[in-house]
């Protein structure tokens, strides 16, 4: 299963995103979508799992939850907008992380691309950076990866999540 992951579009969807995600099975958006138009464009291309972020208005908040918690091929996934980083997760989420024990913890908000293993919680933290034009980030980024179905459920995460790619869309403020 191929996943396209983005965050912090802030009302702007670079048309190349759809090209980069053309072979993906799903698109995951980690919040600060900015408008329903952005979400609808993504959802017309591929099944979309999204959460709202702190800049999202009432329309986006009615359409998407604060948290998405689900499984894909035996991997527990939690997507939220503001979550912190290993080991400094936001205090409100620490207990829930211990209870849910996700394999993948996906956040946006910081506009900083990070892929950080957390061996203490046995998870991989993913933040795709920011795909939009607004914010302090210098380069707009996305992530793309595969979740391997054939891997046994107890296989190491590194054999279950493969072909992780960072995609750079160019500098902020430029197409």
Residue, then its C-alpha position, 0 to 999 in steps of 0.5 A: x500500500x502506497x501512502x502520500x503524506x502532507x501537512x500544512x497546505x494552508x489553503x494552497x495545493x501545489x498541482x504537482x502534489x497530485x502527480x507525486x501521489x498518482x501511484x499512491x493508494x491513499x493520501x494522509x493530511x496532517x492538518x492545517x488544510x486551510x480550505x475544503x477546496x484543498x481537501x476536496x481536490x485531494x479526495x477526488x484524486x485518492x481516498x483521503x484521511x485528514x485531520x484539522x489543524x489550528x488554522x482550520x475554520x469551522x467548515x474543515x473542522x466539521x468535515x475532519x476530526x482532530x485525530x484519525x486512529x486506524x490500522x493499515x496492514x497491521x500497523x496502528x496509525x495515529x494522525x493528529x496536527x499537534x503532537x510534539x516529537x519523541x520524547x517530548x510529546x505534548x502533555x495532553x497526548x502522552x497518556x493516550x500514546x501509552x494506551x494506543x501504542x501506535x506504530x506510526x505517529x503522524x503530526x504536522x504543525x511545526x513546518x519542519x520535516x522530521x522522521x524520528x524513531x522512538x525506540x521507547x514507545x516502539x513507534x516511528x514519528x513522521x512529520x512531512x513538513x509543510x506543503x503550502x506557501x505560508x509559514x517560516x519553512x524554506x522548502x515545501x515538502x511531502x513524504x511518500x512511503x509503502x506499508x508492506x502487507x506481506x510482512x508479519x505483524x511482529x516484524x520490525x517496523x523497518x520491514x513493514x514501512x519501506x521506500x520512504x521518500x522525501x519530496x521537495x516541491x521547491x522554495x516557499x513562495x515559488x511554484 
